[in-house]
Amino acid sequence: MSGNGNELRVLGISGSPRVGNSSYLLNVALEAAAEVNRELVRVESYSFRGKNFGPCLGCFKCSQEKHMGECAIKDDFQHLRDLWLGADAVIYSTPVYHVSIPGQLKCFIDRLGNTINKYYRLTSPRFMKVVGAIAQGMHLFGGQELTINFLLQHAVLKNCIPVSGDGWQSYLGAAGWTGAKREGNSIKRQFESTETDAEVVVQAAESLGRRVTELALILRQGLRHLEDACALDDAYGPILERVRVS
Ligand SMILES: Cc1cc2nc3c(=O)[nH]c(=O)nc-3n(C[C@H](O)[C@H](O)[C@H](O)COP(=O)(O)O)c2cc1C
């Protein structure tokens, strides 16, 4: 999946089935990402709301020669896979569901993880996307860090580059809570009422969006500089194709 070689594509993925706190924080992060360089950076937002993602069937058809990385299930997966592959950076923003990510996001991650190596006919492509994660839940210690950790571990597994939190605001990615409120506008409302915990997660999301984008730009310049050396290893093929100046 190649970009135009010049714009930097930052993909935001909201893992919630509704428009709510996850999409609010994602927008905050994407706005900060765009702010880094309005000419170079293109932000794109994807929401799981209303989408259909079936679970991996474990059929391993994606590994068969004739399918080569194509998932046997046809649903919204293929579209998001293509967005993910075309992005230089990915920011996940998700609610905590039972101390982890929602099932529909897990369905995407399982199928993405199992199909994309074969898709490129490579054992372990250096995807090197810069990945950030935002998680919020209803409760203060509701599993936000575990949720972020899962997403960042998956980034490492797929040869991507995770971005940490920013000092005291958030130790891993950006984590927040709704103050035990169920409403989808809880964090926004609390931020507008200058409540400290909401301010903290909004600042953390802004910082995450900015740093994910800065790192993706740094990485892209580095890859362009080292293109000849990296090209000796096929595993760099997909990312070199994306960062090459057209
Ligand atoms: C099925 C389900 C499981 C949940 N599990 C947790 C949990 O483990 N910890 C937590 O703090 N909040 C949990 N929540 C609350 C949501 O994380 C919270 O309402 C969040 O703000 C929803 O985000 P959204 O507005 O982006 O949809 C759960 C909600 C649902 C529907």
The ligand as a Gaussian input file, in Angstrom:
#p B3LYP/6-31G(d) Opt

LIG

0 1
 C      -19.264000      -4.213000      27.930000
 C      -18.636000      -3.094000      28.715000
 C      -17.565000      -3.372000      29.552000
 C      -16.953000      -2.339000      30.282000
 N      -15.880000      -2.631000      31.075000
 C      -15.243000      -1.630000      31.729000
 C      -14.070000      -1.909000      32.509000
 O      -13.573000      -3.029000      32.598000
 N      -13.477000      -0.855000      33.132000
 C      -13.965000       0.415000      33.063000
 O      -13.397000       1.327000      33.665000
 N      -15.070000       0.704000      32.329000
 C      -15.699000      -0.284000      31.637000
 N      -16.790000      -0.005000      30.847000
 C      -17.225000       1.394000      30.701000
 C      -16.677000       2.072000      29.418000
 O      -15.300000       1.883000      29.289000
 C      -16.961000       3.562000      29.468000
 O      -18.367000       3.759000      29.502000
 C      -16.362000       4.361000      28.349000
 O      -16.405000       5.710000      28.665000
 C      -17.092000       4.118000      27.019000
 O      -16.386000       4.786000      26.007000
 P      -17.124000       5.428000      24.745000
 O      -17.863000       6.626000      25.244000
 O      -16.015000       5.783000      23.819000
 O      -18.014000       4.387000      24.180000
 C      -17.432000      -1.017000      30.151000
 C      -18.534000      -0.747000      29.313000
 C      -19.132000      -1.763000      28.607000
 C      -20.304000      -1.445000      27.702000

